[in-house]
Amino acid sequence: MSDSVAAVSRYFQDFVSQADVVTSRPRDPFINRLYFTHAITLMEKYLSDLLIAEIRSNPAALRRLADTPRFHRQCLPIPKALNISIGEFIVHAMQNEVWHRVNDVKVFYRAALKVEFHVPIALRDAIDKRHHITHRNGTDLQGNAVAVTDDELLGLYCELTRFLKDIDGKYMLARGT
């Protein structure tokens, strides 16, 4: 899974490091399902950590994020508004976001980071599969068992690596690094 790349974010380095640990471990059908859900969680961590760090350190990115539909409809009680900074409020909202909802994440990244990305169908399908594993105890809506083969698992990590490497490259380019 490791790939030598000159300029990548520490968030991408973390993803690759954890993916390498998982893909080098022995597997069986049960463990594969756990690792499959873990892979999507690693993607969520990358997406959230990068955006949250950026809005914490870049007031312009925070303002652009605040101007998305997610916050246009946001109501903030007056007492809370008087006791918390809007920046803290937005960071807290992002910490509680569901990061595998990639259509929402695309909007956040486009606005705050000026990074556009395409979500491959294979990744959308993997997110759906993860949902069945996580929330339906490994069965689909028809009651069929959801299995994850070694090849599917390794394929998912490769797909995620390509997906996040693309985002990371665009992010690094937008930052000028």
Secondary structure, 3 states (H helix, E strand, C coil): CCCCCCCCCHHHHHHHHHHHHHHCCCCCHHHHHHHHHHHHHHHHHHHHHHHHHHHHHCHHHHHHHHCCHHHHCCCCCHHHHHHCCHHHHHHHHHHCCCCCCHHHHHHHHHHHHCCCCCCCHHHHHHHHHHHHHHHCCCECCCCCECCCCHHHHHHHHHHHHHHHHHHHHHHHHHHCC
